[in-house]
Amino acid sequence: GVNDAPALAAADVGMAIGAGAHLAMEAADVVLVRSELSKLAAYIQLSKDSVFTIRRNFLWAFIFNFCGLPVAAGLFYPRVVLP
């Protein structure tokens, strides 16, 4: 409700139910659209999977840049000696 808004704003992760007060939904980090708490575990798993995908993409980007930058800088370009 309205009294929950300050607590939701101060929390590390605030969750509100969509059927609650509008002020509480604005202060929350996550708003459950439906009034079912049974889907909460699925939402938490979805967030963990998303963070895993983000970290995996950062790893692939690091590997690509680590290997690609020396090639782009001409590390393997044959040395040409001008007379």
Protein Blocks (a to p, Z undefined) as FASTA:
>chain_A
ZZlmmmmmmpmbdcddfklcfklmmmpmbdcfblcfklmmmmmmmmmmmmmmmmmmmmmm
mmmmmmmmmmmnommgccdddZZ
